[in-house]
Amino acid sequence: MEELILVMARALVDHPEDVRVEIKEDDRGIVYALSVHREDVGKVIGKQGRIAKALRTVVASAAVKSDKRVIVDIIS
């Protein structure tokens, strides 16, 4: 899952070397914290959050077989 998020995010940004994913597990499920360069935050979120929503949808679809909920948080 981490690799899927990294590949998609690196394709969207101008600074792919700054893309990082931290994995945390809490009461909500597995949380993937996607960190990008400050200038690239808007590119990952997209207009009205459309790209972020699409990214989260793809990750959720890939995680259907797992029993835990998967959440993608975007941070700068």
Gaussian input, Z-matrix of N, CA and C with variables (Angstrom, degrees):
# hf/3-21g

backbone

0 1
 N
 C     1     B1
 C     2     B2     1     A1
 N     3     B3     2     A2     1     D1
 C     4     B4     3     A3     2     D2
 C     5     B5     4     A4     3     D3
 N     6     B6     5     A5     4     D4
 C     7     B7     6     A6     5     D5
 C     8     B8     7     A7     6     D6
 N     9     B9     8     A8     7     D7
 C    10    B10     9     A9     8     D8
 C    11    B11    10    A10     9     D9
 N    12    B12    11    A11    10    D10
 C    13    B13    12    A12    11    D11
 C    14    B14    13    A13    12    D12
 N    15    B15    14    A14    13    D13
 C    16    B16    15    A15    14    D14
 C    17    B17    16    A16    15    D15
 N    18    B18    17    A17    16    D16
 C    19    B19    18    A18    17    D17
 C    20    B20    19    A19    18    D18
 N    21    B21    20    A20    19    D19
 C    22    B22    21    A21    20    D20
 C    23    B23    22    A22    21    D21
 N    24    B24    23    A23    22    D22
 C    25    B25    24    A24    23    D23
 C    26    B26    25    A25    24    D24
 N    27    B27    26    A26    25    D25
 C    28    B28    27    A27    26    D26
 C    29    B29    28    A28    27    D27
 N    30    B30    29    A29    28    D28
 C    31    B31    30    A30    29    D29
 C    32    B32    31    A31    30    D30
 N    33    B33    32    A32    31    D31
 C    34    B34    33    A33    32    D32
 C    35    B35    34    A34    33    D33
 N    36    B36    35    A35    34    D34
 C    37    B37    36    A36    35    D35
 C    38    B38    37    A37    36    D36
 N    39    B39    38    A38    37    D37
 C    40    B40    39    A39    38    D38
 C    41    B41    40    A40    39    D39
 N    42    B42    41    A41    40    D40
 C    43    B43    42    A42    41    D41
 C    44    B44    43    A43    42    D42
 N    45    B45    44    A44    43    D43
 C    46    B46    45    A45    44    D44
 C    47    B47    46    A46    45    D45
 N    48    B48    47    A47    46    D46
 C    49    B49    48    A48    47    D47
 C    50    B50    49    A49    48    D48
 N    51    B51    50    A50    49    D49
 C    52    B52    51    A51    50    D50
 C    53    B53    52    A52    51    D51
 N    54    B54    53    A53    52    D52
 C    55    B55    54    A54    53    D53
 C    56    B56    55    A55    54    D54
 N    57    B57    56    A56    55    D55
 C    58    B58    57    A57    56    D56
 C    59    B59    58    A58    57    D57
 N    60    B60    59    A59    58    D58
 C    61    B61    60    A60    59    D59
 C    62    B62    61    A61    60    D60
 N    63    B63    62    A62    61    D61
 C    64    B64    63    A63    62    D62
 C    65    B65    64    A64    63    D63
 N    66    B66    65    A65    64    D64
 C    67    B67    66    A66    65    D65
 C    68    B68    67    A67    66    D66
 N    69    B69    68    A68    67    D67
 C    70    B70    69    A69    68    D68
 C    71    B71    70    A70    69    D69
 N    72    B72    71    A71    70    D70
 C    73    B73    72    A72    71    D71
 C    74    B74    73    A73    72    D72
 N    75    B75    74    A74    73    D73
 C    76    B76    75    A75    74    D74
 C    77    B77    76    A76    75    D75
 N    78    B78    77    A77    76    D76
 C    79    B79    78    A78    77    D77
 C    80    B80    79    A79    78    D78
 N    81    B81    80    A80    79    D79
 C    82    B82    81    A81    80    D80
 C    83    B83    82    A82    81    D81
 N    84    B84    83    A83    82    D82
 C    85    B85    84    A84    83    D83
 C    86    B86    85    A85    84    D84
 N    87    B87    86    A86    85    D85
 C    88    B88    87    A87    86    D86
 C    89    B89    88    A88    87    D87
 N    90    B90    89    A89    88    D88
 C    91    B91    90    A90    89    D89
 C    92    B92    91    A91    90    D90
 N    93    B93    92    A92    91    D91
 C    94    B94    93    A93    92    D92
 C    95    B95    94    A94    93    D93
 N    96    B96    95    A95    94    D94
 C    97    B97    96    A96    95    D95
 C    98    B98    97    A97    96    D96
 N    99    B99    98    A98    97    D97
 C   100   B100    99    A99    98    D98
 C   101   B101   100   A100    99    D99
 N   102   B102   101   A101   100   D100
 C   103   B103   102   A102   101   D101
 C   104   B104   103   A103   102   D102
 N   105   B105   104   A104   103   D103
 C   106   B106   105   A105   104   D104
 C   107   B107   106   A106   105   D105
 N   108   B108   107   A107   106   D106
 C   109   B109   108   A108   107   D107
 C   110   B110   109   A109   108   D108
 N   111   B111   110   A110   109   D109
 C   112   B112   111   A111   110   D110
 C   113   B113   112   A112   111   D111
 N   114   B114   113   A113   112   D112
 C   115   B115   114   A114   113   D113
 C   116   B116   115   A115   114   D114
 N   117   B117   116   A116   115   D115
 C   118   B118   117   A117   116   D116
 C   119   B119   118   A118   117   D117
 N   120   B120   119   A119   118   D118
 C   121   B121   120   A120   119   D119
 C   122   B122   121   A121   120   D120
 N   123   B123   122   A122   121   D121
 C   124   B124   123   A123   122   D122
 C   125   B125   124   A124   123   D123
 N   126   B126   125   A125   124   D124
 C   127   B127   126   A126   125   D125
 C   128   B128   127   A127   126   D126
 N   129   B129   128   A128   127   D127
 C   130   B130   129   A129   128   D128
 C   131   B131   130   A130   129   D129
 N   132   B132   131   A131   130   D130
 C   133   B133   132   A132   131   D131
 C   134   B134   133   A133   132   D132
 N   135   B135   134   A134   133   D133
 C   136   B136   135   A135   134   D134
 C   137   B137   136   A136   135   D135
 N   138   B138   137   A137   136   D136
 C   139   B139   138   A138   137   D137
 C   140   B140   139   A139   138   D138
 N   141   B141   140   A140   139   D139
 C   142   B142   141   A141   140   D140
 C   143   B143   142   A142   141   D141
 N   144   B144   143   A143   142   D142
 C   145   B145   144   A144   143   D143
 C   146   B146   145   A145   144   D144
 N   147   B147   146   A146   145   D145
 C   148   B148   147   A147   146   D146
 C   149   B149   148   A148   147   D147
 N   150   B150   149   A149   148   D148
 C   151   B151   150   A150   149   D149
 C   152   B152   151   A151   150   D150
 N   153   B153   152   A152   151   D151
 C   154   B154   153   A153   152   D152
 C   155   B155   154   A154   153   D153
 N   156   B156   155   A155   154   D154
 C   157   B157   156   A156   155   D155
 C   158   B158   157   A157   156   D156
 N   159   B159   158   A158   157   D157
 C   160   B160   159   A159   158   D158
 C   161   B161   160   A160   159   D159
 N   162   B162   161   A161   160   D160
 C   163   B163   162   A162   161   D161
 C   164   B164   163   A163   162   D162
 N   165   B165   164   A164   163   D163
 C   166   B166   165   A165   164   D164
 C   167   B167   166   A166   165   D165
 N   168   B168   167   A167   166   D166
 C   169   B169   168   A168   167   D167
 C   170   B170   169   A169   168   D168
 N   171   B171   170   A170   169   D169
 C   172   B172   171   A171   170   D170
 C   173   B173   172   A172   171   D171
 N   174   B174   173   A173   172   D172
 C   175   B175   174   A174   173   D173
 C   176   B176   175   A175   174   D174
 N   177   B177   176   A176   175   D175
 C   178   B178   177   A177   176   D176
 C   179   B179   178   A178   177   D177
 N   180   B180   179   A179   178   D178
 C   181   B181   180   A180   179   D179
 C   182   B182   181   A181   180   D180
 N   183   B183   182   A182   181   D181
 C   184   B184   183   A183   182   D182
 C   185   B185   184   A184   183   D183
 N   186   B186   185   A185   184   D184
 C   187   B187   186   A186   185   D185
 C   188   B188   187   A187   186   D186
 N   189   B189   188   A188   187   D187
 C   190   B190   189   A189   188   D188
 C   191   B191   190   A190   189   D189
 N   192   B192   191   A191   190   D190
 C   193   B193   192   A192   191   D191
 C   194   B194   193   A193   192   D192
 N   195   B195   194   A194   193   D193
 C   196   B196   195   A195   194   D194
 C   197   B197   196   A196   195   D195
 N   198   B198   197   A197   196   D196
 C   199   B199   198   A198   197   D197
 C   200   B200   199   A199   198   D198
 N   201   B201   200   A200   199   D199
 C   202   B202   201   A201   200   D200
 C   203   B203   202   A202   201   D201
 N   204   B204   203   A203   202   D202
 C   205   B205   204   A204   203   D203
 C   206   B206   205   A205   204   D204
 N   207   B207   206   A206   205   D205
 C   208   B208   207   A207   206   D206
 C   209   B209   208   A208   207   D207
 N   210   B210   209   A209   208   D208
 C   211   B211   210   A210   209   D209
 C   212   B212   211   A211   210   D210
 N   213   B213   212   A212   211   D211
 C   214   B214   213   A213   212   D212
 C   215   B215   214   A214   213   D213
 N   216   B216   215   A215   214   D214
 C   217   B217   216   A216   215   D215
 C   218   B218   217   A217   216   D216
 N   219   B219   218   A218   217   D217
 C   220   B220   219   A219   218   D218
 C   221   B221   220   A220   219   D219
 N   222   B222   221   A221   220   D220
 C   223   B223   222   A222   221   D221
 C   224   B224   223   A223   222   D222
 N   225   B225   224   A224   223   D223
 C   226   B226   225   A225   224   D224
 C   227   B227   226   A226   225   D225

   B1=1.4491
   B2=1.5334
   B3=1.3194
   B4=1.4631
   B5=1.5282
   B6=1.3156
   B7=1.4601
   B8=1.5286
   B9=1.3148
   B10=1.4649
   B11=1.5305
   B12=1.3128
   B13=1.4642
   B14=1.5231
   B15=1.3301
   B16=1.4642
   B17=1.5273
   B18=1.3121
   B19=1.4700
   B20=1.5217
   B21=1.3230
   B22=1.4675
   B23=1.5268
   B24=1.3218
   B25=1.4641
   B26=1.5240
   B27=1.3204
   B28=1.4738
   B29=1.5179
   B30=1.3211
   B31=1.4636
   B32=1.5260
   B33=1.3146
   B34=1.4639
   B35=1.5255
   B36=1.3197
   B37=1.4641
   B38=1.5180
   B39=1.3449
   B40=1.4612
   B41=1.5253
   B42=1.3300
   B43=1.4663
   B44=1.5317
   B45=1.3464
   B46=1.4707
   B47=1.5236
   B48=1.3218
   B49=1.4672
   B50=1.5234
   B51=1.3200
   B52=1.4628
   B53=1.5335
   B54=1.3181
   B55=1.4642
   B56=1.5346
   B57=1.3129
   B58=1.4685
   B59=1.5250
   B60=1.3281
   B61=1.4619
   B62=1.5176
   B63=1.3297
   B64=1.4581
   B65=1.5201
   B66=1.3200
   B67=1.4607
   B68=1.5190
   B69=1.3182
   B70=1.4608
   B71=1.5213
   B72=1.2942
   B73=1.4588
   B74=1.5144
   B75=1.3258
   B76=1.4582
   B77=1.5263
   B78=1.3118
   B79=1.4641
   B80=1.5263
   B81=1.3342
   B82=1.4653
   B83=1.5300
   B84=1.3188
   B85=1.4592
   B86=1.5115
   B87=1.3232
   B88=1.4593
   B89=1.5193
   B90=1.3286
   B91=1.4579
   B92=1.5254
   B93=1.3297
   B94=1.4574
   B95=1.5251
   B96=1.3271
   B97=1.4591
   B98=1.5201
   B99=1.3150
   B100=1.4620
   B101=1.5209
   B102=1.3150
   B103=1.4519
   B104=1.5209
   B105=1.3280
   B106=1.4621
   B107=1.5242
   B108=1.3181
   B109=1.4666
   B110=1.5239
   B111=1.3026
   B112=1.4694
   B113=1.5271
   B114=1.3243
   B115=1.4680
   B116=1.5295
   B117=1.3232
   B118=1.4640
   B119=1.5230
   B120=1.3025
   B121=1.4649
   B122=1.5266
   B123=1.3060
   B124=1.4606
   B125=1.5199
   B126=1.3222
   B127=1.4619
   B128=1.5170
   B129=1.3126
   B130=1.4623
   B131=1.5333
   B132=1.3194
   B133=1.4641
   B134=1.5311
   B135=1.3179
   B136=1.4592
   B137=1.5174
   B138=1.3192
   B139=1.4590
   B140=1.5161
   B141=1.3024
   B142=1.4688
   B143=1.5298
   B144=1.3375
   B145=1.4562
   B146=1.5168
   B147=1.3199
   B148=1.4663
   B149=1.5247
   B150=1.3209
   B151=1.4680
   B152=1.5228
   B153=1.3251
   B154=1.4703
   B155=1.5221
   B156=1.3162
   B157=1.4643
   B158=1.5270
   B159=1.3305
   B160=1.4617
   B161=1.5274
   B162=1.3206
   B163=1.4650
   B164=1.5276
   B165=1.3172
   B166=1.4628
   B167=1.5354
   B168=1.3266
   B169=1.4641
   B170=1.5257
   B171=1.3245
   B172=1.4602
   B173=1.5233
   B174=1.3218
   B175=1.4636
   B176=1.5298
   B177=1.3090
   B178=1.4637
   B179=1.5272
   B180=1.3220
   B181=1.4621
   B182=1.5241
   B183=1.3196
   B184=1.4631
   B185=1.5257
   B186=1.3251
   B187=1.4666
   B188=1.5234
   B189=1.3150
   B190=1.4585
   B191=1.5313
   B192=1.3065
   B193=1.4589
   B194=1.5187
   B195=1.3271
   B196=1.4657
   B197=1.5274
   B198=1.3023
   B199=1.4637
   B200=1.5200
   B201=1.3320
   B202=1.4589
   B203=1.5162
   B204=1.2979
   B205=1.4679
   B206=1.5207
   B207=1.3133
   B208=1.4616
   B209=1.5226
   B210=1.3328
   B211=1.4614
   B212=1.5306
   B213=1.3222
   B214=1.4592
   B215=1.5168
   B216=1.3276
   B217=1.4724
   B218=1.5118
   B219=1.3239
   B220=1.4642
   B221=1.5233
   B222=1.3225
   B223=1.4513
   B224=1.5256
   B225=1.3244
   B226=1.4546
   B227=1.5040
   A1=110.38
   A2=115.67
   A3=120.37
   A4=110.31
   A5=117.09
   A6=121.19
   A7=111.12
   A8=117.46
   A9=122.01
   A10=110.42
   A11=116.82
   A12=121.68
   A13=110.33
   A14=117.03
   A15=120.83
   A16=111.73
   A17=117.38
   A18=120.93
   A19=110.85
   A20=116.80
   A21=119.83
   A22=111.00
   A23=117.57
   A24=120.59
   A25=111.47
   A26=117.40
   A27=120.08
   A28=111.57
   A29=117.64
   A30=121.03
   A31=112.05
   A32=117.22
   A33=121.50
   A34=114.29
   A35=118.69
   A36=122.10
   A37=113.01
   A38=115.38
   A39=122.34
   A40=111.96
   A41=117.36
   A42=122.88
   A43=109.32
   A44=117.87
   A45=119.53
   A46=113.76
   A47=116.79
   A48=119.55
   A49=112.40
   A50=117.87
   A51=122.01
   A52=113.39
   A53=118.01
   A54=121.19
   A55=109.02
   A56=116.31
   A57=122.48
   A58=108.80
   A59=115.80
   A60=121.47
   A61=108.22
   A62=115.54
   A63=121.42
   A64=108.04
   A65=115.33
   A66=120.47
   A67=109.01
   A68=114.78
   A69=121.10
   A70=108.00
   A71=116.08
   A72=119.65
   A73=108.00
   A74=116.06
   A75=120.26
   A76=109.34
   A77=115.96
   A78=119.83
   A79=113.06
   A80=117.84
   A81=121.01
   A82=111.98
   A83=117.09
   A84=122.39
   A85=109.15
   A86=116.64
   A87=121.71
   A88=107.91
   A89=116.31
   A90=122.04
   A91=108.65
   A92=115.89
   A93=122.24
   A94=106.73
   A95=116.60
   A96=121.76
   A97=108.19
   A98=116.38
   A99=122.75
   A100=108.80
   A101=115.93
   A102=121.96
   A103=108.92
   A104=116.32
   A105=121.68
   A106=109.22
   A107=115.52
   A108=121.27
   A109=109.00
   A110=116.10
   A111=121.94
   A112=112.36
   A113=117.46
   A114=121.04
   A115=112.65
   A116=117.39
   A117=121.49
   A118=114.35
   A119=118.30
   A120=120.84
   A121=110.76
   A122=117.13
   A123=121.12
   A124=112.94
   A125=116.85
   A126=120.37
   A127=111.40
   A128=116.92
   A129=120.64
   A130=110.58
   A131=116.78
   A132=120.09
   A133=110.50
   A134=117.92
   A135=121.59
   A136=112.01
   A137=115.40
   A138=120.62
   A139=109.64
   A140=115.17
   A141=123.55
   A142=112.04
   A143=116.72
   A144=121.11
   A145=115.38
   A146=116.61
   A147=119.55
   A148=112.83
   A149=117.35
   A150=119.79
   A151=110.10
   A152=117.18
   A153=120.62
   A154=110.35
   A155=116.85
   A156=120.53
   A157=110.57
   A158=117.16
   A159=121.11
   A160=110.69
   A161=117.06
   A162=122.00
   A163=110.25
   A164=116.48
   A165=121.07
   A166=111.49
   A167=116.93
   A168=120.92
   A169=110.97
   A170=117.32
   A171=121.06
   A172=110.38
   A173=117.28
   A174=121.01
   A175=110.28
   A176=117.50
   A177=120.43
   A178=110.97
   A179=117.06
   A180=120.53
   A181=111.29
   A182=116.82
   A183=120.78
   A184=111.51
   A185=116.85
   A186=121.36
   A187=113.16
   A188=117.98
   A189=120.88
   A190=111.83
   A191=117.43
   A192=120.41
   A193=113.25
   A194=117.20
   A195=118.60
   A196=109.11
   A197=115.93
   A198=120.59
   A199=112.59
   A200=117.41
   A201=120.63
   A202=110.73
   A203=114.92
   A204=121.83
   A205=108.61
   A206=116.93
   A207=122.57
   A208=109.19
   A209=115.62
   A210=121.91
   A211=108.49
   A212=117.34
   A213=121.90
   A214=107.86
   A215=116.11
   A216=122.29
   A217=108.23
   A218=117.09
   A219=121.71
   A220=107.73
   A221=115.95
   A222=121.65
   A223=108.85
   A224=116.56
   A225=119.35
   A226=111.05
   D1=-42.32
   D2=179.86
   D3=-59.43
   D4=-43.22
   D5=-179.24
   D6=-65.22
   D7=-37.70
   D8=177.64
   D9=-61.18
   D10=-45.75
   D11=179.19
   D12=-63.70
   D13=-43.52
   D14=179.90
   D15=-61.83
   D16=-44.43
   D17=-178.84
   D18=-63.21
   D19=-45.73
   D20=-178.94
   D21=-66.13
   D22=-43.84
   D23=-177.46
   D24=-68.06
   D25=-40.81
   D26=-179.65
   D27=-64.50
   D28=-29.40
   D29=178.52
   D30=-71.21
   D31=-21.54
   D32=-175.55
   D33=-92.25
   D34=-24.99
   D35=-167.08
   D36=-101.34
   D37=165.02
   D38=175.68
   D39=-88.66
   D40=-19.73
   D41=-178.96
   D42=-120.84
   D43=72.77
   D44=-176.10
   D45=-65.28
   D46=-22.27
   D47=179.45
   D48=-69.96
   D49=-17.04
   D50=-179.21
   D51=-95.40
   D52=3.10
   D53=-179.46
   D54=-79.93
   D55=126.05
   D56=179.89
   D57=-134.55
   D58=150.23
   D59=175.17
   D60=-130.45
   D61=124.16
   D62=174.57
   D63=-108.16
   D64=138.29
   D65=-178.65
   D66=-108.23
   D67=127.09
   D68=177.17
   D69=-130.45
   D70=150.52
   D71=175.32
   D72=-122.03
   D73=125.04
   D74=178.98
   D75=-136.84
   D76=-165.12
   D77=-176.83
   D78=-68.08
   D79=-20.18
   D80=177.91
   D81=-78.50
   D82=-25.17
   D83=-176.52
   D84=136.68
   D85=-149.54
   D86=177.35
   D87=-90.86
   D88=124.09
   D89=-178.00
   D90=-109.37
   D91=122.80
   D92=174.66
   D93=-102.23
   D94=112.47
   D95=179.52
   D96=-92.91
   D97=107.74
   D98=-179.02
   D99=-90.10
   D100=119.57
   D101=-179.77
   D102=-113.49
   D103=128.79
   D104=179.37
   D105=-128.93
   D106=168.87
   D107=176.60
   D108=-60.51
   D109=147.33
   D110=-176.51
   D111=-54.01
   D112=-37.29
   D113=-178.73
   D114=-73.07
   D115=-18.77
   D116=-175.11
   D117=-97.60
   D118=-1.35
   D119=-176.89
   D120=-59.33
   D121=-43.33
   D122=-179.87
   D123=-63.90
   D124=-33.25
   D125=179.59
   D126=-70.74
   D127=-33.90
   D128=-179.86
   D129=-77.83
   D130=-33.18
   D131=179.86
   D132=-80.43
   D133=-44.12
   D134=178.39
   D135=80.53
   D136=173.50
   D137=179.09
   D138=-66.52
   D139=126.49
   D140=-179.68
   D141=54.30
   D142=26.01
   D143=175.59
   D144=75.87
   D145=17.35
   D146=-175.29
   D147=-66.52
   D148=-41.94
   D149=-179.24
   D150=-68.69
   D151=-41.76
   D152=177.82
   D153=-61.30
   D154=-41.22
   D155=179.40
   D156=-64.84
   D157=-42.01
   D158=178.78
   D159=-64.59
   D160=-41.74
   D161=177.68
   D162=-60.39
   D163=-45.75
   D164=179.33
   D165=-65.35
   D166=-36.44
   D167=178.95
   D168=-65.61
   D169=-43.60
   D170=179.23
   D171=-63.61
   D172=-43.63
   D173=-179.91
   D174=-65.86
   D175=-41.87
   D176=178.85
   D177=-64.37
   D178=-38.02
   D179=178.18
   D180=-66.83
   D181=-37.86
   D182=178.89
   D183=-70.54
   D184=-22.81
   D185=-176.85
   D186=-97.01
   D187=11.33
   D188=-176.41
   D189=-58.70
   D190=-37.18
   D191=-177.14
   D192=-72.54
   D193=-20.75
   D194=178.82
   D195=-80.03
   D196=152.12
   D197=-177.71
   D198=-81.78
   D199=-12.16
   D200=-175.68
   D201=-100.82
   D202=153.04
   D203=175.84
   D204=-75.55
   D205=141.00
   D206=-179.62
   D207=-114.76
   D208=129.76
   D209=-177.04
   D210=-125.38
   D211=136.73
   D212=175.94
   D213=-113.60
   D214=117.15
   D215=175.29
   D216=-104.88
   D217=135.84
   D218=179.17
   D219=-105.22
   D220=122.31
   D221=178.54
   D222=-127.34
   D223=158.89
   D224=179.01
   D225=-105.02

